Amino acid sequence: MLFKCNFACGEFCQFPTLANVSKEVKILEDDVHLYCQHLEMLQEDFLRRFHDILSLVIPNWVLDPFIVNPLNVDIHLQEELIDLQSNEEIKSRMARGYEYF
């Protein structure tokens, strides 16, 4: 876990308020250890709560439907995929990346 590793090394850049405070006051090692434990518990909690989302496998045709051959998807999706691939407006939007779609 990136934040915890950086935090344990005394790098507080992901925590701007603490970074400012650490310039004027020494952060005690015991406090750093305690905060690292909290970050670990937070990560474990997220993994437990969102395990279903984290284990999702998103097919390539969902992320970029224009690179997939329609013959390689389920038969009930082939026609819709062909329609999607033929749509020039959608194609231009997807050219910028799926985040802009």
Secondary structure by P-SEA (a helix, b strand, c coil): caaaaaaaaccccccaaaaaaaacbbbbaaaaaaaaaaaaaaaaaaaaacccccccccccccccccccccccccccaaaaaaaaaacaaaaaaaccccccc
